[in-house]
Amino acid sequence: MVKLPKEMQNKAKSKPKRPQPSVKRDGQQFGSRQMRRRMAQQGIDMEPVDATRVIIESPEKTIIIDQPEIFLMKQAGQEIYQVIGQAEEVSPDSITIESTEEAIELSPEEDSEIKVMITENDIMLVATQANVDKKEAESVLKDCNGDIAKAILFLKNRP
């Protein structure tokens, strides 16, 4: 067997080792660099969604997730939402819907009509989209029970 010169022997000994898999640390984010690269190779776009609450309704129960971590993944024209957070199950009989103005309690026993809050922003939106004045936009919004899209369509399609 032929011996290699000393310069070449040292190079053979300093051969790099195979890369070791990285160990996942506590608190490591879902979207690690390696995962993002693999998803990009497969044609999956992933982006975070800013949300404060997720409500999932079914006939048997309602699931409410406060302060969720949501990711939107797009692949081949499909949108997949991944929701991470603490879920709370609520019976569908009484649900609280919170808006920026006030909270409204809904229950199946109440058959009374719910008053719709029409804000100044709603009136301005309808007025600018339909090219009418504020008073006319407000009256049509009241007739349409606060449905902005219905009011705009009504004003645009009227004779």
Secondary structure, DSSP 8 states (H G I E B T S, - for coil): -----HHHHHHHHT-----------TT--SS-HHHHHHHHHTT-EEEEE--SEEEEE-SS-EEEEES-EEEEEEETTEEEEEEES-EEEE-TTSEEEE-SS-EEEE-TT--S-------HHHHHHHHHHHT--HHHHHHHHHHTTT-HHHHHHHHHH--
